[in-house]
Amino acid sequence: MSRARDAVLARRAALVARSDAQRDELAIAVEPWRRALGTADRALAWFHAARRNAPLLGVGVGILGALAASRGGMAWVRRGQTAWRIGSSILGLITGWRG
């Protein structure tokens, strides 16, 4: 019984070593695609969020349209756009530090 157990443990060790080597090879092969895949993943997540929140998105577009049509409303749209850009830049810096 001990001989069979030792054989199973040896086979398991060999399989674990083989899977480690394959994992390392796969990581090296996928590395050039990591950034593009990350971008695609974020884009898909954005589209899924937009689809889930379609009514809210519609209300937001309606409010922007009403502001644009009103006198002086475009100033608020520009201010909001500037705030959005600043916030996005700060968030980009923060996430860039996290790696």
N, C-alpha and C positions, 0 to 999 in steps of 0.2 A: 504494500500500500504506500509506503514511503517513497519508493522508486517512482510510482505513478504521480505522486504529488510533486516530487522534484521535477519530473518531466513537464508537468503543467506549469509550474513556477518558472522553469527555464524558458518555455515557449512564451509565457506571458511577458517575461523580461525582454525577449527578443522582439515581440510585437510592439511593446511600449517604445523600445529604442527605434524601431522602424517608423512608428508613427511620429516620433519626435523629429526624425530626419526628414520625413515627408512634410511635416508642418513647417520646418525651417525652409525647405525648398519652395514651398508654396508662398510663404511670406516674402521671399526674395523675388519670386516671379510676379507677385501682385503689387509690389512696391511702386512701380512706375504708374500704376493705375489708381493708387490710393486717393490722390487729390481729386481726380475726375469722378471717381465713384462717390466720394464724399459730397461733391457738389451736386451730383445727380440725386443722391439720397436727400439732401436738404431741399432740392427743388420739388421732389415728389412729396415730401412732408408738407411743404408750403401749399401745393395744389390740393392735397387731401384736407388740410385745414381750411382752405378757401371753400372747398366743396361742403364741408361740414357746417361752415358758418356763412353760407350763401345769403340767408335773409339779413344777417347783420351787415354783410358786405354791401348788399343792396341799399340798406338804410344809410350806410356811410357814404355811398356814391350819391344818393339822393340829397343828403345834407351838403355835400361838396357842391353839387349842382345848384342848390338853392343859394349857397353862399356866393358862388360865382355869379349868379344872376342878380344878386342884390348889390346895392351901391356900397362899395368899400369891402365887400365880401372877399374879393380876391386877395386883399391884404392879409386876411386871416388864413386863407389857403396858403399863401407864400410863407407866412410865419410858421404854420404847421409843418410845411415841407422842410423849412430850415431846421426846425426842432427835430424832425424825423431824421434828417441827414446827420445832425450832430449826435443824436442818440445812437444811430447806426454806427457811426465812426467810433464812438466811445465803446460800444459793445464789441466792435471788431478788435479794438485794442485789448480789451479785457480777455476775450476768447483767444486772441493770439498769444497772450502770456500763458494761458493755461496749456496751450499746446494742443 
